[in-house]
Amino acid sequence: AVMVTTDNEPPVLVHKPITMVPAEKPLTVTAEVKDPSGVKWVRVLYRGVNQYFDYQNFQMLPTGKENQYQAVIPGDQILPEWDFMYLFEIMDNKGNGKIYPDLEKETPYIVVKLERN
């Protein structure tokens, strides 16, 4: 099936970047995502700042607060050997998607410094 629509705008995501967290502790990531056609899904992709690692991803779920989505990344995924990085993938109900941060405007991921003991 081919979807024909005049909606060709991806969802809008607003997120305050996380800049520092303790190593080996769960990390809660929250974002506001909205789109007139509705949000199909929001994912957070993450890994240690090590190019040999593959990105892992978590489906972000609605929190109950309007347009707010959240995921908790387990502490065992936040290794003290490397800082941590993450980005978002978002899709609306009309098939328009986006990666945030936007490569056309900024570095396409967020780096989080780790507090190490």
MDAnalysis code that builds the backbone (N, CA, C; Angstrom):
import MDAnalysis as mda
import numpy as np

u = mda.Universe.empty(351, n_residues=117, atom_resindex=np.repeat(np.arange(117), 3), trajectory=True)
u.add_TopologyAttr("name", ["N", "CA", "C"] * 117)
u.add_TopologyAttr("resid", np.arange(1, 118))
u.add_TopologyAttr("resname", ["ALA", "VAL", "MET", "VAL", "THR", "THR", "ASP", "ASN", "GLU", "PRO", "PRO", "VAL", "LEU", "VAL", "HIS", "LYS", "PRO", "ILE", "THR", "MET", "VAL", "PRO", "ALA", "GLU", "LYS", "PRO", "LEU", "THR", "VAL", "THR", "ALA", "GLU", "VAL", "LYS", "ASP", "PRO", "SER", "GLY", "VAL", "LYS", "TRP", "VAL", "ARG", "VAL", "LEU", "TYR", "ARG", "GLY", "VAL", "ASN", "GLN", "TYR", "PHE", "ASP", "TYR", "GLN", "ASN", "PHE", "GLN", "MET", "LEU", "PRO", "THR", "GLY", "LYS", "GLU", "ASN", "GLN", "TYR", "GLN", "ALA", "VAL", "ILE", "PRO", "GLY", "ASP", "GLN", "ILE", "LEU", "PRO", "GLU", "TRP", "ASP", "PHE", "MET", "TYR", "LEU", "PHE", "GLU", "ILE", "MET", "ASP", "ASN", "LYS", "GLY", "ASN", "GLY", "LYS", "ILE", "TYR", "PRO", "ASP", "LEU", "GLU", "LYS", "GLU", "THR", "PRO", "TYR", "ILE", "VAL", "VAL", "LYS", "LEU", "GLU", "ARG", "ASN"])
u.atoms.positions = np.array([
    [0.845, -1.183, 0.000],
    [0.000, 0.000, 0.000],
    [0.884, 1.237, 0.000],
    [0.471, 2.225, -0.769],
    [1.179, 3.491, -0.837],
    [0.341, 4.538, -0.120],
    [0.976, 5.255, 0.816],
    [0.273, 6.280, 1.561],
    [0.415, 7.610, 0.827],
    [-0.689, 8.251, 0.511],
    [-0.676, 9.565, -0.129],
    [-1.162, 10.566, 0.898],
    [-0.356, 11.594, 1.144],
    [-0.693, 12.577, 2.168],
    [-0.064, 13.919, 1.822],
    [-0.633, 14.966, 2.336],
    [-0.026, 16.298, 2.176],
    [0.870, 16.617, 3.366],
    [0.845, 15.745, 4.371],
    [1.690, 15.928, 5.555],
    [3.068, 15.357, 5.255],
    [4.048, 16.229, 5.123],
    [5.408, 15.751, 4.896],
    [6.390, 16.323, 5.913],
    [5.862, 16.769, 7.046],
    [6.699, 17.296, 8.122],
    [6.878, 16.241, 9.207],
    [8.118, 16.034, 9.653],
    [8.343, 15.073, 10.732],
    [7.887, 15.655, 12.074],
    [7.786, 14.811, 13.082],
    [7.447, 15.306, 14.416],
    [8.500, 16.301, 14.913],
    [8.099, 17.089, 15.893],
    [9.006, 18.043, 16.541],
    [9.397, 17.448, 17.884],
    [10.697, 17.440, 18.155],
    [11.199, 16.911, 19.417],
    [11.890, 18.032, 20.183],
    [11.581, 18.136, 21.471],
    [12.242, 19.089, 22.360],
    [12.861, 18.271, 23.487],
    [14.144, 18.508, 23.710],
    [14.868, 17.733, 24.728],
    [15.991, 18.588, 25.285],
    [16.120, 18.599, 26.600],
    [17.264, 19.255, 27.240],
    [18.363, 18.207, 27.369],
    [19.480, 18.393, 26.650],
    [20.549, 17.384, 26.683],
    [21.047, 17.102, 28.099],
    [21.295, 15.858, 28.351],
    [21.875, 15.420, 29.621],
    [23.380, 15.562, 29.473],
    [24.035, 16.223, 30.401],
    [25.464, 16.512, 30.238],
    [26.369, 15.672, 31.138],
    [25.848, 15.205, 32.290],
    [26.679, 14.414, 33.192],
    [25.793, 13.486, 34.010],
    [26.252, 12.237, 34.140],
    [25.551, 11.240, 34.968],
    [26.578, 10.337, 35.628],
    [26.182, 9.677, 36.723],
    [27.094, 8.705, 37.328],
    [27.178, 7.437, 36.479],
    [28.372, 6.891, 36.396],
    [28.563, 5.622, 35.684],
    [27.811, 4.516, 36.421],
    [27.350, 3.539, 35.662],
    [26.712, 2.326, 36.169],
    [25.418, 2.574, 36.949],
    [24.769, 3.710, 36.737],
    [23.471, 4.019, 37.353],
    [22.447, 4.187, 36.243],
    [21.193, 3.813, 36.481],
    [20.166, 3.985, 35.451],
    [20.048, 5.456, 35.022],
    [19.777, 5.645, 33.748],
    [19.646, 6.994, 33.184],
    [18.248, 7.149, 32.599],
    [17.506, 8.117, 33.100],
    [16.174, 8.410, 32.586],
    [16.286, 9.488, 31.523],
    [15.803, 9.175, 30.330],
    [15.820, 10.112, 29.201],
    [14.376, 10.493, 28.902],
    [14.108, 11.795, 28.860],
    [12.760, 12.301, 28.625],
    [12.792, 13.287, 27.465],
    [11.762, 13.254, 26.642],
    [11.655, 14.191, 25.515],
    [10.184, 14.523, 25.274],
    [9.956, 15.719, 24.772],
    [8.622, 16.110, 24.335],
    [8.581, 15.939, 22.829],
    [7.618, 15.176, 22.342],
    [7.496, 14.917, 20.906],
    [6.040, 15.142, 20.514],
    [5.845, 15.960, 19.468],
    [4.474, 16.190, 19.014],
    [4.413, 16.315, 17.506],
    [3.237, 15.982, 16.990],
    [2.989, 16.053, 15.563],
    [1.469, 16.102, 15.358],
    [0.989, 16.949, 14.442],
    [-0.459, 17.033, 14.210],
    [-1.099, 15.701, 13.819],
    [-0.365, 14.834, 13.135],
    [-0.932, 13.546, 12.721],
    [-0.771, 12.468, 13.791],
    [-0.110, 12.800, 14.877],
    [0.133, 11.842, 15.950],
    [1.509, 11.223, 15.853],
    [2.035, 10.808, 16.969],
    [3.370, 10.204, 17.041],
    [3.223, 8.684, 16.984],
    [3.897, 8.083, 16.013],
    [3.858, 6.622, 15.876],
    [4.807, 5.966, 16.870],
    [6.058, 6.460, 16.916],
    [7.017, 5.949, 17.885],
    [8.162, 6.934, 18.124],
    [8.796, 6.742, 19.293],
    [9.983, 7.512, 19.694],
    [10.967, 6.494, 20.244],
    [12.189, 6.534, 19.757],
    [13.233, 5.625, 20.234],
    [14.457, 6.424, 20.644],
    [15.138, 5.940, 21.654],
    [16.432, 6.495, 22.015],
    [17.465, 5.427, 21.663],
    [18.500, 5.829, 20.923],
    [19.619, 4.957, 20.574],
    [20.807, 5.409, 21.405],
    [21.591, 4.467, 21.900],
    [22.684, 4.833, 22.800],
    [23.815, 3.816, 22.723],
    [24.982, 4.264, 23.173],
    [26.141, 3.391, 23.324],
    [27.227, 4.164, 24.058],
    [28.250, 3.441, 24.501],
    [29.434, 4.102, 25.022],
    [30.146, 4.800, 23.873],
    [30.947, 5.809, 24.194],
    [31.685, 6.527, 23.150],
    [32.874, 5.656, 22.749],
    [32.558, 4.631, 21.999],
    [33.532, 3.662, 21.502],
    [32.982, 3.157, 20.173],
    [33.687, 3.448, 19.102],
    [33.180, 3.141, 17.759],
    [33.016, 1.644, 17.497],
    [33.548, 0.804, 18.362],
    [33.386, -0.634, 18.177],
    [32.046, -1.143, 18.707],
    [31.348, -0.315, 19.477],
    [30.049, -0.700, 20.018],
    [28.952, -0.413, 19.008],
    [27.967, -1.280, 18.955],
    [26.757, -1.019, 18.177],
    [25.796, -0.217, 19.051],
    [24.971, 0.586, 18.389],
    [23.928, 1.290, 19.130],
    [22.891, 0.291, 19.620],
    [22.441, 0.485, 20.844],
    [21.299, -0.235, 21.409],
    [20.125, 0.731, 21.312],
    [18.909, 0.234, 21.372],
    [17.793, 1.171, 21.360],
    [16.688, 0.737, 22.298],
    [15.992, 1.743, 22.786],
    [14.847, 1.545, 23.661],
    [13.675, 2.299, 23.080],
    [12.518, 1.660, 23.102],
    [11.282, 2.346, 22.749],
    [10.956, 3.283, 23.908],
    [10.746, 4.556, 23.608],
    [10.338, 5.509, 24.640],
    [8.815, 5.462, 24.733],
    [8.316, 5.463, 25.941],
    [6.883, 5.317, 26.168],
    [6.280, 6.620, 26.690],
    [5.001, 6.854, 26.397],
    [4.337, 8.037, 26.935],
    [4.340, 7.988, 28.466],
    [4.533, 9.155, 29.084],
    [4.575, 9.221, 30.549],
    [3.205, 9.480, 31.152],
    [2.253, 9.864, 30.320],
    [0.949, 10.288, 30.817],
    [0.818, 11.797, 30.791],
    [1.957, 12.482, 30.739],
    [1.956, 13.935, 30.576],
    [1.892, 14.210, 29.074],
    [1.115, 15.181, 28.664],
    [0.895, 15.442, 27.241],
    [2.203, 15.586, 26.465],
    [2.350, 14.798, 25.404],
    [3.480, 14.825, 24.468],
    [4.809, 14.393, 25.078],
    [4.817, 13.853, 26.283],
    [6.080, 13.487, 26.924],
    [6.328, 11.985, 26.815],
    [7.564, 11.640, 26.433],
    [7.995, 10.251, 26.284],
    [9.237, 10.043, 27.134],
    [9.426, 8.785, 27.591],
    [10.533, 8.526, 28.496],
    [11.023, 7.088, 28.343],
    [12.315, 6.914, 28.584],
    [12.925, 5.582, 28.651],
    [13.964, 5.605, 29.759],
    [14.152, 4.466, 30.402],
    [15.187, 4.335, 31.423],
    [16.228, 3.355, 30.902],
    [17.435, 3.849, 30.732],
    [18.539, 3.012, 30.261],
    [19.185, 2.370, 31.492],
    [19.288, 1.052, 31.516],
    [19.841, 0.372, 32.696],
    [21.286, 0.781, 32.984],
    [21.618, 0.814, 34.254],
    [22.965, 1.192, 34.672],
    [24.056, 0.298, 34.110],
    [23.738, -0.983, 33.871],
    [24.775, -1.875, 33.338],
    [25.106, -1.576, 31.874],
    [24.368, -0.655, 31.251],
    [24.662, -0.215, 29.888],
    [25.529, 1.051, 29.872],
    [25.775, 1.623, 31.043],
    [26.537, 2.874, 31.146],
    [27.867, 2.544, 31.819],
    [28.788, 2.073, 30.995],
    [30.065, 1.556, 31.475],
    [31.033, 2.687, 31.823],
    [31.783, 2.550, 32.925],
    [32.684, 3.621, 33.355],
    [33.900, 3.824, 32.442],
    [34.196, 2.858, 31.588],
    [35.381, 2.978, 30.732],
    [35.248, 4.068, 29.675],
    [34.012, 4.377, 29.271],
    [33.797, 5.357, 28.203],
    [32.665, 6.290, 28.572],
    [32.733, 7.523, 28.096],
    [31.583, 8.403, 28.226],
    [30.442, 7.777, 27.427],
    [29.293, 8.401, 27.450],
    [28.063, 7.824, 26.926],
    [27.490, 8.741, 25.856],
    [26.849, 8.180, 24.845],
    [26.241, 9.008, 23.797],
    [24.862, 8.471, 23.452],
    [23.986, 9.403, 23.022],
    [22.640, 8.983, 22.638],
    [22.067, 9.923, 21.588],
    [21.015, 9.448, 20.924],
    [20.279, 10.224, 19.933],
    [18.868, 9.664, 19.873],
    [17.997, 10.342, 19.141],
    [16.601, 9.924, 19.045],
    [16.219, 9.647, 17.600],
    [15.317, 8.689, 17.415],
    [14.616, 8.465, 16.146],
    [13.137, 8.657, 16.444],
    [12.458, 9.440, 15.585],
    [11.037, 9.686, 15.792],
    [10.283, 9.494, 14.476],
    [9.019, 9.053, 14.590],
    [8.195, 8.806, 13.401],
    [6.763, 9.217, 13.720],
    [6.106, 9.883, 12.747],
    [4.698, 10.220, 12.940],
    [3.799, 9.185, 12.265],
    [2.508, 9.349, 12.415],
    [1.547, 8.387, 11.865],
    [1.400, 8.461, 10.351],
    [2.015, 9.439, 9.702],
    [1.976, 9.562, 8.243],
    [3.275, 9.102, 7.589],
    [4.204, 8.540, 8.391],
    [5.449, 8.009, 7.839],
    [6.587, 9.005, 7.742],
    [6.448, 10.168, 8.365],
    [7.522, 11.165, 8.375],
    [8.406, 10.930, 9.588],
    [9.698, 10.789, 9.346],
    [10.616, 10.507, 10.434],
    [11.755, 11.493, 10.495],
    [12.472, 11.430, 11.603],
    [13.590, 12.344, 11.817],
    [14.529, 11.742, 12.853],
    [15.786, 12.108, 12.742],
    [16.775, 11.792, 13.768],
    [17.108, 13.100, 14.467],
    [17.217, 13.056, 15.785],
    [17.561, 14.243, 16.571],
    [18.714, 13.873, 17.482],
    [19.721, 14.701, 17.563],
    [19.937, 15.979, 16.899],
    [20.090, 15.819, 15.384],
    [19.698, 16.860, 14.680],
    [19.675, 16.896, 13.224],
    [21.081, 17.116, 12.668],
    [21.571, 16.151, 11.874],
    [22.901, 16.229, 11.265],
    [23.088, 17.500, 10.437],
    [22.018, 18.024, 9.863],
    [22.118, 19.239, 9.047],
    [22.398, 20.475, 9.893],
    [22.166, 20.389, 11.207],
    [22.283, 21.568, 12.078],
    [23.348, 21.450, 13.154],
    [23.671, 20.215, 13.565],
    [24.580, 20.027, 14.701],
    [25.126, 18.605, 14.713],
    [25.981, 18.325, 15.672],
    [26.490, 16.970, 15.849],
    [25.296, 16.040, 16.065],
    [25.210, 14.924, 15.338],
    [23.999, 14.088, 15.368],
    [23.879, 13.142, 16.564],
    [24.478, 13.502, 17.673],
    [24.345, 12.723, 18.903],
    [24.701, 13.631, 20.066],
    [24.346, 13.205, 21.262],
    [24.626, 13.955, 22.480],
    [25.603, 13.124, 23.296],
    [26.696, 13.742, 23.735],
    [27.694, 13.056, 24.556],
    [27.470, 13.448, 26.020],
    [27.445, 12.421, 26.860],
    [27.257, 12.612, 28.297],
    [28.551, 12.234, 29.010],
    [29.105, 13.155, 29.770],
    [30.290, 12.845, 30.585],
    [29.863, 11.997, 31.767],
    [30.682, 11.028, 32.128],
    [30.357, 10.154, 33.247],
    [31.124, 10.542, 34.486],
    [30.425, 10.510, 35.611],
    [31.068, 10.676, 36.916],
    [31.576, 9.303, 37.300],
    [32.868, 9.209, 37.499],
    [33.477, 7.916, 37.811],
    [34.045, 7.960, 39.238],
    [33.962, 6.815, 39.924],
    [34.513, 6.741, 41.298],
    [35.995, 6.549, 41.258],
])
